[in-house]
Amino acid sequence: MDAIFANLAIGFSTAMTAYNIMWVFIGGLLGTIMGMLPGLGPATGVAILIPITFGMDPATALITMCAVYYGAMFGGSRASIMINTPGDASAIVSCFDGYPMTKNGQAGTALAISAIASFIGGTIGMLFLIFLTGPIAAAALRFGPVEMFSLMLFALVATITLAEGSLLKGVVAMGIGFMLSTVGIDALTGQMRFTYGVEHLQDGIDFLVVMIGVYAICEVFKNYKALDMQHKLDAKSIGKVWVSWPDFKKCVMPMLRSSPLGFFVGVLPGMGASIATFMSYAMEKNISKTPEKFGKGAIEGLAAPEAANNSCAAGAMVPLLTLGIPGSGTTAVMLGALMMLGVKPGPILFSQYPEIAWGVIASMLVGNIILVIINLPLAIPLVQLLKIPQRIMLPLILGMGFMGTYFLNYSAFDFILVMGCALGGYIFSKLEIPLPPMVLALILGGTTEQSFRNAMTLSDGSIGIFFSKPISATLIALAGVSLVYSLLKRRKHAR
């Protein structure tokens, strides 16, 4: 316990500098706006805003990206509440009761409880994060190449089985991600692989170029048909953005129940906030004495998923910081950006760079408070941004995406790659192929391959080494259980 408070003191000494607090505010505000705009969401927001972290030290860069992340989680419900259009998948459930509240003349109450529930969920999630990261990081320090490969395998299998849609499509997406990760010079042998004589591919494909393509630029492709669309919004009817005491009392227990649920769902690779919000909503509806009110403007039906949503964001940081494995699509983008800055999250991050690891955790506690300040008094001005027509918004996204792509390596060749990835992302969306398995395989591909080859060297080519070590065998068993459970569930659903 004393060690935790000592580490938090180190973290606050990093987070509470004027410079870092400024970037927490800027990142939180930009994230709120990105999360609020329909179709963007946190992953796209972080991908678009990566250029603002260029030139920063790693601690400030990660603090800024985290602020964008949970700012987007705060803002995602704004469009759901006001215009029945979720900012991203995790905000879909907020439409169920948020928009009916707006139609019932309770838009101000809905915006307020959304911000308050996000704050409470995020704070509870952060408390879990503070007390769990240390033990997990300490345990992960004992991982060798055998355990690391098994961990990567479990993360990839979990992402495939938990992703929506066909299991086969998830495997295809993962295969494509692995293929892209092998392009360039082999780190162990020095051999050139899959460059086809293109010099620009010798260093491999920059995963941030892929992220910007499949998330940011792809959104422009997907929304091109709606170029002339403009949302109608009557901001005058919002009223006072606050919650009465009787309404707040209705939400206390739903928020306290949903926050731990959201956190532990977020810890599992591949689950994501959309699953956490649906689970929390279903749980509250099932235990409610008046389930018939859900879907018609029940304030509990909005508070529960909002709390789960933000605690899930804190949960997704656990595997990222302690194991170097992204727990969500957004943390996958953040992992890629950090590796570009020369920092690889994992267990040694806490021992070698405690000011970065704990500085980020402390900044999230500070950022949670800042985001309440942003999202309550500024709620009405912020929702005015929903009026911005697509013909203005889409070119802005395109320009920011291209700017970020060029600043990564100052290479015009990256424009070809980013457009190819955007086209690939668009084809994925049309074929309903999930992106998370591809993104995770691309980022973890090099580490997975290296861990496997090192393990084979240690065992003289015997694959039995993966089953002879307890941690490795357990992780492989969990991957197998996840796969079998997913197959049985899908077969039952098909029947």
C-alpha positions as CSV (number, residue, x, y, z in Angstrom):
1,M,0.0,0.0,0.0
2,D,2.8,2.4,0.9
3,A,4.5,1.6,-2.4
4,I,1.3,2.5,-4.3
5,F,1.0,5.9,-2.6
6,A,4.8,6.5,-3.2
7,N,4.3,5.7,-6.9
8,L,1.2,8.0,-7.1
9,A,3.3,10.8,-5.6
10,I,5.8,10.3,-8.4
11,G,2.9,10.3,-10.9
12,F,1.4,13.5,-9.6
13,S,4.8,15.2,-9.7
14,T,4.8,14.5,-13.4
15,A,1.1,15.1,-14.1
16,M,0.6,18.3,-12.1
17,T,3.1,20.4,-14.1
18,A,1.4,23.4,-15.8
19,Y,2.5,22.1,-19.2
20,N,1.0,18.6,-18.7
21,I,-2.2,20.0,-17.2
22,M,-2.6,22.2,-20.2
23,W,-2.3,19.2,-22.5
24,V,-4.8,17.2,-20.4
25,F,-7.2,20.1,-20.9
26,I,-6.5,20.4,-24.7
27,G,-6.6,16.7,-25.2
28,G,-9.8,16.2,-23.2
29,L,-11.5,19.0,-25.1
30,L,-10.4,17.8,-28.5
31,G,-11.3,14.2,-27.5
32,T,-14.8,15.3,-26.4
33,I,-15.4,17.0,-29.7
34,M,-14.1,14.0,-31.7
35,G,-16.1,11.5,-29.7
36,M,-19.2,13.7,-30.1
37,L,-19.1,13.9,-33.9
38,P,-21.0,10.9,-35.4
39,G,-18.8,8.2,-37.0
40,L,-15.5,9.3,-35.5
41,G,-15.1,7.9,-32.0
42,P,-12.0,7.6,-29.8
43,A,-9.9,5.4,-32.1
44,T,-10.3,7.8,-35.0
45,G,-9.9,10.8,-32.8
46,V,-6.5,9.5,-31.4
47,A,-5.4,8.6,-34.9
48,I,-6.2,12.0,-36.3
49,L,-4.7,13.9,-33.4
50,I,-1.4,11.9,-33.2
51,P,0.5,14.8,-35.0
52,I,0.0,17.1,-32.0
53,T,2.2,14.7,-29.9
54,F,5.2,15.0,-32.3
55,G,8.1,16.6,-30.5
56,M,6.7,15.9,-27.0
57,D,8.5,13.9,-24.4
58,P,6.9,10.3,-24.0
59,A,5.2,11.1,-20.7
60,T,3.4,14.2,-22.1
61,A,2.6,12.4,-25.4
62,L,0.9,9.5,-23.6
63,I,-0.9,11.9,-21.2
64,T,-2.3,13.8,-24.1
65,M,-3.4,10.6,-26.0
66,C,-5.1,9.3,-22.8
67,A,-6.9,12.7,-22.4
68,V,-8.1,12.4,-26.0
69,Y,-9.2,8.8,-25.3
70,Y,-11.3,9.4,-22.2
71,G,-12.5,12.7,-23.6
72,A,-13.9,10.9,-26.5
73,M,-15.6,8.4,-24.1
74,F,-17.2,11.4,-22.4
75,G,-18.3,13.0,-25.6
76,G,-19.6,9.9,-27.4
77,S,-23.1,10.1,-25.9
78,R,-23.7,13.8,-26.9
79,A,-24.9,12.9,-30.4
80,S,-26.8,9.9,-29.1
81,I,-28.7,12.1,-26.7
82,M,-29.4,15.1,-28.9
83,I,-29.8,13.6,-32.4
84,N,-30.2,9.8,-31.9
85,T,-26.9,9.2,-33.7
86,P,-24.1,7.6,-31.7
87,G,-20.6,9.1,-31.9
88,D,-19.2,5.5,-32.0
89,A,-20.2,1.9,-31.2
90,S,-19.9,2.3,-27.4
91,A,-22.5,5.2,-27.5
92,I,-25.2,3.1,-29.2
93,V,-26.8,2.1,-25.9
94,S,-27.0,5.8,-24.9
95,C,-29.5,6.2,-27.7
96,F,-32.0,3.8,-26.0
97,D,-33.0,6.2,-23.2
98,G,-30.9,9.3,-23.9
99,Y,-32.8,10.4,-27.0
100,P,-36.3,9.6,-25.5
101,M,-35.3,11.9,-22.6
102,T,-34.6,14.6,-25.1
103,K,-38.0,14.1,-26.7
104,N,-39.5,14.2,-23.3
105,G,-38.0,17.7,-22.7
106,Q,-35.2,16.4,-20.4
107,A,-32.2,17.0,-22.7
108,G,-30.4,19.1,-20.0
109,T,-30.9,16.3,-17.4
110,A,-29.7,13.7,-19.9
111,L,-26.5,15.7,-20.8
112,A,-25.8,16.2,-17.1
113,I,-26.2,12.6,-15.9
114,S,-24.1,11.5,-18.8
115,A,-21.2,13.6,-17.7
116,I,-21.7,12.7,-14.0
117,A,-22.0,9.0,-14.7
118,S,-18.9,9.2,-16.9
119,F,-17.0,10.9,-14.1
120,I,-18.1,8.4,-11.5
121,G,-17.4,5.4,-13.8
122,G,-14.0,6.8,-14.8
123,T,-13.0,7.4,-11.2
124,I,-14.0,4.0,-10.0
125,G,-12.1,2.5,-13.0
126,M,-9.1,4.5,-12.1
127,L,-9.1,3.2,-8.5
128,F,-9.1,-0.4,-9.8
129,L,-6.3,0.6,-12.2
130,I,-4.2,2.0,-9.4
131,F,-4.4,-1.1,-7.3
132,L,-4.1,-3.7,-10.0
133,T,-1.4,-2.5,-12.3
134,G,1.4,-3.1,-9.8
135,P,0.7,-6.8,-9.1
136,I,0.1,-7.5,-12.8
137,A,3.3,-5.7,-13.9
138,A,5.3,-7.6,-11.2
139,A,3.9,-10.9,-12.4
140,A,4.6,-10.0,-16.0
141,L,8.3,-9.5,-15.3
142,R,8.6,-13.3,-14.9
143,F,7.4,-13.8,-18.5
144,G,10.0,-15.3,-20.9
145,P,9.6,-15.8,-24.7
146,V,7.4,-18.9,-24.1
147,E,4.9,-17.0,-21.8
148,M,5.0,-14.0,-24.1
149,F,4.0,-16.0,-27.2
150,S,1.2,-17.7,-25.3
151,L,-0.1,-14.3,-24.0
152,M,0.0,-12.9,-27.5
153,L,-1.9,-15.9,-28.8
154,F,-4.5,-15.6,-26.1
155,A,-5.0,-11.9,-26.9
156,L,-5.4,-12.5,-30.6
157,V,-7.8,-15.5,-30.1
158,A,-9.8,-13.5,-27.7
159,T,-10.0,-10.5,-30.1
160,I,-11.2,-12.8,-32.9
161,T,-13.8,-14.7,-30.9
162,L,-15.2,-11.6,-29.1
163,A,-15.4,-9.5,-32.3
164,E,-18.8,-9.2,-33.9
165,G,-19.5,-11.1,-37.1
166,S,-18.1,-14.2,-38.6
167,L,-15.3,-16.1,-36.9
168,L,-13.7,-16.8,-40.3
169,K,-13.7,-13.1,-41.1
170,G,-11.9,-12.4,-37.9
171,V,-9.2,-15.0,-38.8
172,V,-8.9,-13.4,-42.2
173,A,-8.4,-10.0,-40.6
174,M,-5.8,-11.4,-38.3
175,G,-4.0,-13.1,-41.2
176,I,-3.8,-9.8,-43.1
177,G,-2.5,-8.0,-40.0
178,F,0.3,-10.7,-39.6
179,M,1.2,-10.4,-43.3
180,L,1.6,-6.7,-43.1
181,S,3.7,-7.0,-39.9
182,T,6.3,-9.2,-41.8
183,V,7.1,-6.6,-44.5
184,G,10.6,-5.3,-44.3
185,I,13.9,-6.5,-42.9
186,D,13.8,-9.6,-40.7
187,A,15.1,-8.5,-37.3
188,L,16.7,-11.9,-36.6
189,T,18.3,-12.8,-40.0
190,G,18.6,-9.5,-41.8
191,Q,16.8,-10.9,-44.8
192,M,14.5,-8.7,-46.9
193,R,10.9,-9.9,-46.8
194,F,7.9,-9.0,-49.1
195,T,9.3,-5.6,-50.2
196,Y,9.2,-6.6,-53.9
197,G,12.1,-4.2,-54.7
198,V,10.4,-1.2,-53.2
199,E,13.0,0.6,-51.1
200,H,10.5,2.5,-49.0
201,L,9.2,-0.8,-47.6
202,Q,12.6,-1.9,-46.2
203,D,11.8,-0.5,-42.8
204,G,8.4,-2.2,-42.8
205,I,4.9,-0.6,-42.9
206,D,4.5,2.0,-40.3
207,F,1.5,0.9,-38.2
208,L,0.5,4.5,-37.6
209,V,0.1,5.0,-41.3
210,V,-2.2,2.0,-41.3
211,M,-4.2,3.3,-38.3
212,I,-4.7,6.7,-39.9
213,G,-5.8,5.0,-43.1
214,V,-8.3,2.4,-41.7
215,Y,-9.8,4.8,-39.1
216,A,-9.5,8.4,-40.1
217,I,-9.3,8.5,-44.0
218,C,-11.7,5.5,-44.2
219,E,-14.3,7.5,-42.3
220,V,-14.3,10.0,-45.2
221,F,-14.9,7.2,-47.7
222,K,-17.8,5.8,-45.6
223,N,-19.5,9.1,-45.1
224,Y,-19.0,10.5,-48.6
225,K,-22.6,9.7,-49.7
226,A,-23.8,11.9,-46.8
227,L,-21.7,14.9,-47.9
228,D,-24.7,17.3,-47.9
229,M,-26.1,16.0,-44.6
230,Q,-26.6,18.5,-41.8
231,H,-28.1,17.5,-38.4
232,K,-31.0,19.6,-37.2
233,L,-30.6,20.7,-33.6
234,D,-32.7,22.9,-31.3
235,A,-30.2,23.9,-28.7
236,K,-32.7,26.3,-27.1
237,S,-34.8,23.5,-25.8
238,I,-32.0,21.9,-23.8
239,G,-32.8,23.8,-20.6
240,K,-30.6,23.7,-17.5
241,V,-27.8,21.1,-17.6
242,W,-28.2,19.6,-14.2
243,V,-29.7,16.7,-12.3
244,S,-32.2,16.9,-9.5
245,W,-31.5,15.0,-6.3
246,P,-34.4,12.5,-6.8
247,D,-33.1,11.7,-10.3
248,F,-29.6,11.3,-9.0
249,K,-30.6,8.9,-6.3
250,K,-32.1,6.7,-9.0
251,C,-28.8,6.5,-10.7
252,V,-26.4,5.9,-7.7
253,M,-26.7,2.1,-7.6
254,P,-26.8,1.6,-11.4
255,M,-23.5,3.6,-11.6
256,L,-21.9,1.7,-8.7
257,R,-22.9,-1.7,-10.2
258,S,-21.9,-0.8,-13.8
259,S,-18.5,0.7,-13.1
260,P,-16.7,-2.5,-11.9
261,L,-18.4,-4.5,-14.7
262,G,-17.2,-2.0,-17.3
263,F,-13.6,-2.1,-15.8
264,F,-13.2,-5.9,-15.9
265,V,-14.7,-6.1,-19.4
266,G,-12.2,-3.5,-20.5
267,V,-9.3,-5.5,-19.1
268,L,-10.1,-8.4,-21.4
269,P,-8.4,-7.9,-24.9
270,G,-10.9,-7.5,-27.7
271,M,-14.0,-7.0,-25.6
272,G,-14.4,-3.2,-25.8
273,A,-16.7,-0.6,-24.4
274,S,-19.6,-1.5,-26.7
275,I,-19.9,-4.9,-25.0
276,A,-19.6,-3.3,-21.6
277,T,-22.4,-0.9,-22.2
278,F,-24.8,-3.5,-23.6
279,M,-24.0,-5.8,-20.6
280,S,-24.6,-3.0,-18.1
281,Y,-27.9,-1.9,-19.7
282,A,-29.1,-5.5,-19.8
283,M,-28.2,-6.0,-16.2
284,E,-30.0,-2.9,-15.0
285,K,-33.1,-3.6,-17.0
286,N,-33.2,-7.2,-15.7
287,I,-33.0,-6.1,-12.0
288,S,-35.2,-3.0,-12.3
289,K,-38.6,-3.0,-10.6
290,T,-39.9,-1.0,-13.6
291,P,-38.2,-2.6,-16.7
292,E,-41.0,-1.3,-18.9
293,K,-39.7,2.2,-18.5
294,F,-36.4,1.3,-20.2
295,G,-36.3,2.5,-23.8
296,K,-38.8,5.3,-23.0
297,G,-36.5,7.7,-21.2
298,A,-35.4,5.9,-18.0
299,I,-32.5,7.9,-16.5
300,E,-31.0,4.7,-15.1
301,G,-30.9,3.3,-18.6
302,L,-28.5,6.2,-19.6
303,A,-26.5,6.4,-16.4
304,A,-25.5,2.7,-16.3
305,P,-23.9,2.4,-19.8
306,E,-22.2,5.8,-19.4
307,A,-20.5,4.7,-16.2
308,A,-19.6,1.3,-17.7
309,N,-18.2,3.1,-20.8
310,N,-15.7,5.2,-19.0
311,S,-14.6,2.6,-16.5
312,C,-14.0,0.3,-19.5
313,A,-11.6,2.9,-20.8
314,A,-9.6,2.7,-17.6
315,G,-9.7,-1.1,-17.8
316,A,-8.3,-1.1,-21.3
317,M,-5.2,0.7,-20.0
318,V,-4.3,-2.2,-17.7
319,P,-3.1,-4.6,-20.4
320,L,-1.6,-1.7,-22.4
321,L,0.6,-0.4,-19.5
322,T,1.4,-3.7,-17.8
323,L,1.7,-6.2,-20.7
324,G,2.2,-4.0,-23.8
325,I,-1.1,-5.5,-25.3
326,P,-3.8,-3.1,-26.3
327,G,-7.2,-3.8,-24.7
328,S,-9.2,-1.9,-27.3
329,G,-8.9,-0.4,-30.8
330,T,-8.0,3.0,-29.3
331,T,-5.2,1.6,-27.1
332,A,-3.9,-0.2,-30.1
333,V,-3.5,3.2,-31.9
334,M,-1.9,4.6,-28.7
335,L,0.6,1.6,-28.5
336,G,1.7,2.2,-32.1
337,A,2.2,5.9,-31.4
338,L,4.2,5.1,-28.2
339,M,6.5,2.7,-30.1
340,M,7.2,5.4,-32.6
341,L,8.3,7.6,-29.7
342,G,10.7,4.9,-28.5
343,V,8.6,3.7,-25.5
344,K,7.2,0.2,-25.4
345,P,4.6,-0.3,-22.7
346,G,5.0,-3.4,-20.6
347,P,6.1,-4.6,-17.2
348,I,9.5,-2.8,-17.4
349,L,7.7,0.5,-17.9
350,F,6.8,0.6,-14.2
351,S,10.3,-0.3,-13.0
352,Q,12.4,1.7,-15.5
353,Y,10.1,4.6,-16.2
354,P,7.8,5.1,-13.2
355,E,7.4,8.7,-14.0
356,I,5.7,7.8,-17.3
357,A,3.6,5.0,-16.1
358,W,2.4,6.6,-12.9
359,G,2.3,10.0,-14.5
360,V,-0.3,8.8,-17.0
361,I,-2.4,7.2,-14.2
362,A,-2.3,10.4,-12.1
363,S,-3.1,12.5,-15.2
364,M,-6.2,10.4,-15.8
365,L,-7.5,11.2,-12.2
366,V,-6.9,14.9,-12.9
367,G,-8.3,14.6,-16.4
368,N,-11.6,13.1,-15.1
369,I,-12.2,16.2,-13.0
370,I,-11.3,18.5,-15.9
371,L,-13.7,16.7,-18.2
372,V,-16.6,17.2,-15.8
373,I,-15.8,20.9,-15.9
374,I,-15.7,20.8,-19.7
375,N,-18.8,18.7,-20.2
376,L,-21.2,20.4,-17.7
377,P,-20.8,24.2,-18.1
378,L,-19.9,23.9,-21.8
379,A,-22.5,21.3,-22.7
380,I,-24.7,23.6,-24.7
381,P,-21.9,25.3,-26.7
382,L,-20.3,21.9,-27.4
383,V,-23.5,20.3,-28.9
384,Q,-23.7,23.3,-31.3
385,L,-20.8,21.6,-33.1
386,L,-23.2,18.9,-34.2
387,K,-24.6,21.4,-36.7
388,I,-21.4,21.5,-38.7
389,P,-22.2,20.0,-42.1
390,Q,-20.4,17.0,-43.5
391,R,-19.1,19.0,-46.5
392,I,-16.9,21.0,-44.0
393,M,-16.1,18.2,-41.5
394,L,-15.0,15.6,-44.0
395,P,-12.3,17.7,-45.7
396,L,-11.0,18.7,-42.3
397,I,-10.6,15.1,-41.3
398,L,-8.9,14.3,-44.7
399,G,-6.5,17.2,-44.3
400,M,-5.6,16.3,-40.7
401,G,-5.1,12.6,-41.7
402,F,-2.7,13.5,-44.6
403,M,-0.8,16.0,-42.4
404,G,-0.3,13.4,-39.7
405,T,0.8,10.8,-42.3
406,Y,3.4,13.1,-43.8
407,F,4.8,14.2,-40.4
408,L,5.4,10.6,-39.4
409,N,8.3,9.9,-41.8
410,Y,8.3,13.0,-44.1
411,S,7.8,10.5,-46.9
412,A,5.4,11.1,-49.9
413,F,5.3,7.3,-50.3
414,D,3.3,7.1,-47.1
415,F,0.4,8.8,-49.0
416,I,0.1,5.8,-51.2
417,L,0.1,3.5,-48.2
418,V,-2.4,5.5,-46.3
419,M,-4.8,5.6,-49.3
420,G,-4.4,1.9,-49.8
421,C,-5.1,1.2,-46.1
422,A,-8.2,3.5,-46.3
423,L,-9.5,1.6,-49.3
424,G,-8.8,-1.6,-47.5
425,G,-10.7,-0.4,-44.4
426,Y,-13.6,0.6,-46.6
427,I,-13.7,-2.8,-48.2
428,F,-13.5,-4.4,-44.7
429,S,-16.6,-2.3,-43.6
430,K,-18.5,-3.4,-46.7
431,L,-17.6,-7.1,-46.2
432,E,-18.3,-6.7,-42.4
433,I,-14.7,-7.9,-41.6
434,P,-13.8,-6.7,-38.1
435,L,-10.8,-4.3,-37.8
436,P,-9.6,-5.0,-34.3
437,P,-8.0,-8.4,-35.1
438,M,-6.1,-6.9,-38.0
439,V,-4.9,-4.0,-36.0
440,L,-3.8,-6.1,-33.1
441,A,-2.0,-8.7,-35.3
442,L,-0.2,-5.8,-37.1
443,I,1.0,-4.3,-33.9
444,L,1.8,-7.5,-32.1
445,G,3.0,-9.5,-35.1
446,G,6.7,-8.7,-34.8
447,T,6.7,-9.5,-31.0
448,T,4.7,-12.7,-31.5
449,E,7.0,-13.9,-34.2
450,Q,10.2,-13.1,-32.3
451,S,8.9,-14.7,-29.1
452,F,7.9,-17.9,-31.0
453,R,11.3,-18.2,-32.7
454,N,13.2,-17.6,-29.5
455,A,11.0,-20.2,-27.7
456,M,11.8,-22.7,-30.5
457,T,15.5,-22.0,-30.2
458,L,15.3,-22.7,-26.4
459,S,13.5,-26.0,-27.0
460,D,15.5,-27.2,-30.0
461,G,12.4,-27.0,-32.1
462,S,10.0,-28.8,-29.7
463,I,6.5,-27.2,-29.5
464,G,6.0,-29.0,-26.2
465,I,7.7,-26.2,-24.4
466,F,4.5,-24.2,-24.6
467,F,2.6,-26.8,-22.6
468,S,5.4,-27.6,-20.1
469,K,5.3,-24.2,-18.4
470,P,2.3,-23.5,-16.2
471,I,1.6,-19.9,-17.2
472,S,2.0,-20.7,-20.9
473,A,-0.2,-23.8,-20.6
474,T,-2.9,-21.8,-18.8
475,L,-3.0,-19.0,-21.4
476,I,-3.2,-21.6,-24.2
477,A,-6.0,-23.4,-22.4
478,L,-7.9,-20.0,-22.0
479,A,-7.4,-19.4,-25.7
480,G,-8.9,-22.8,-26.5
481,V,-11.8,-22.3,-24.1
482,S,-12.5,-18.9,-25.7
483,L,-12.5,-20.4,-29.2
484,V,-14.7,-23.4,-28.3
485,Y,-17.2,-21.2,-26.4
486,S,-17.4,-18.8,-29.3
487,L,-18.0,-21.7,-31.8
488,L,-20.8,-23.2,-29.6
489,K,-22.4,-19.8,-29.1
490,R,-22.4,-19.0,-32.8
491,R,-23.8,-22.5,-33.6
492,K,-26.6,-22.0,-31.1
493,H,-27.3,-18.6,-32.5
494,A,-27.4,-20.0,-36.0
495,R,-30.0,-22.6,-35.0
